[in-house]
């Protein structure tokens, strides 16, 4: 009877690892796709690992990563706006950057990098800015997007590292 319980626990652990691994993978993808919340999904993967028979992380460790996840998620929305405003971007430029990213996904990996810049530039030109000012505003929007993406990627990649080192 006891052997059966151990097998059930092993299967349960395997299920948590598989679902957690999928969340980690989608979380990493979400660092580049604006519609998918990357760091929160990566954190959910770590949380599922805690459901194993022998949880790998302490409560304090998980609380710290919960805080980091919240801060990174908030900064992901704030940093691009700060970059855009600092360089004089309008709402049209910010929207153009987001649309450019979505279109750029179809031309990955190059399109993911260039798409937000081209989208912001087109948005600024549509808003009536001259090419020099539109270029500067597009650059600020692009820079903010890159910094936000990099921040998300660092957090999600580290969570992925922690996840996979604790399942091996």
MIMAR-774888 format. One line per 2 residues: number of its first residue (from 0); for each residue x, y, z of C-alpha. Coordinates in steps of 0.02 Angstrom, whole numbers, plus 50000, padded with zeros to 5 digits. Layout:
% residues N
NUM	X Y Z  ...
END
This chain:
% residues 168
0	50000 50000 50000  50140 50120 50041
2	50225 50090 49871  50066 50143 49783
4	50062 50307 49879  50243 50341 49830
6	50201 50310 49647  50054 50431 49659
8	50167 50563 49733  50296 50538 49595
10	50161 50557 49463  50094 50713 49548
12	50270 50786 49553  50291 50748 49368
14	50128 50836 49326  50181 50992 49424
16	50350 50992 49338  50273 50976 49164
18	50144 51113 49191  50273 51223 49277
20	50395 51197 49134  50262 51247 49009
22	50226 51405 49109  50412 51445 49115
24	50423 51424 48926  50271 51532 48892
26	50337 51658 49018  50500 51674 48920
28	50400 51695 48760  50296 51827 48848
30	50450 51934 48871  50438 51973 48685
32	50251 51964 48655  50158 52108 48738
34	49996 52011 48757  50075 51875 48865
36	50128 51922 49043  50302 51844 49045
38	50367 51865 49223  50200 51822 49308
40	50189 51661 49207  50369 51618 49248
42	50333 51649 49431  50180 51535 49418
44	50297 51400 49355  50404 51421 49511
46	50247 51413 49618  50196 51249 49539
48	50367 51178 49580  50326 51216 49762
50	50183 51090 49751  50306 50947 49735
52	50325 50825 49878  50488 50910 49925
54	50469 51098 49885  50637 51170 49829
56	50616 51351 49885  50590 51436 50053
58	50439 51546 50086  50550 51700 50098
60	50630 51660 49930  50459 51646 49848
62	50400 51808 49929  50554 51899 49863
64	50521 51832 49688  50337 51881 49702
66	50394 52059 49741  50520 52059 49598
68	50385 51995 49480  50265 52134 49530
70	50399 52269 49514  50461 52206 49345
72	50282 52194 49279  50244 52373 49333
74	50410 52438 49264  50372 52353 49098
76	50228 52476 49077  50317 52626 49151
78	50490 52619 49069  50429 52632 48887
80	50318 52780 48932  50462 52866 49021
82	50576 52836 48871  50443 52899 48753
84	50405 53055 48854  50590 53092 48881
86	50615 53096 48693  50452 53188 48655
88	50342 53045 48592  50155 53063 48575
90	50021 52933 48610  50022 52895 48424
92	50205 52849 48436  50176 52735 48585
94	50031 52649 48499  50132 52636 48340
96	50270 52551 48437  50151 52420 48505
98	50073 52389 48335  50248 52379 48259
100	50295 52246 48385  50142 52141 48344
102	50177 52154 48157  50362 52124 48189
104	50324 51957 48271  50285 51888 48098
106	50461 51937 48043  50553 51872 48196
108	50684 51888 48260  50732 52047 48165
110	50553 52112 48159  50534 52103 48348
112	50680 52223 48365  50644 52341 48220
114	50453 52333 48221  50426 52442 48376
116	50544 52575 48308  50463 52581 48135
118	50289 52579 48213  50333 52723 48329
120	50409 52822 48185  50254 52797 48078
122	50142 52844 48226  50240 53005 48253
124	50235 53049 48069  50046 53019 48065
126	50031 53131 48220  50109 53269 48115
128	50287 53278 48182  50430 53322 48067
130	50547 53180 48022  50686 53234 48142
132	50571 53249 48293  50477 53092 48242
134	50641 52996 48231  50696 53057 48403
136	50528 53013 48481  50528 52843 48396
138	50702 52810 48463  50646 52852 48640
140	50496 52738 48625  50605 52600 48553
142	50736 52622 48690  50603 52611 48826
144	50531 52455 48745  50703 52372 48736
146	50742 52414 48918  50573 52347 48976
148	50594 52189 48873  50771 52163 48939
150	50712 52182 49118  50573 52054 49092
152	50693 51936 49004  50821 51944 49144
154	50689 51907 49277  50605 51767 49178
156	50769 51689 49124  50830 51683 49303
158	50667 51603 49359  50687 51476 49217
160	50864 51441 49276  50804 51413 49454
162	50662 51302 49394  50769 51189 49286
164	50912 51175 49409  50790 51117 49542
166	50708 50982 49437  50871 50900 49385
END
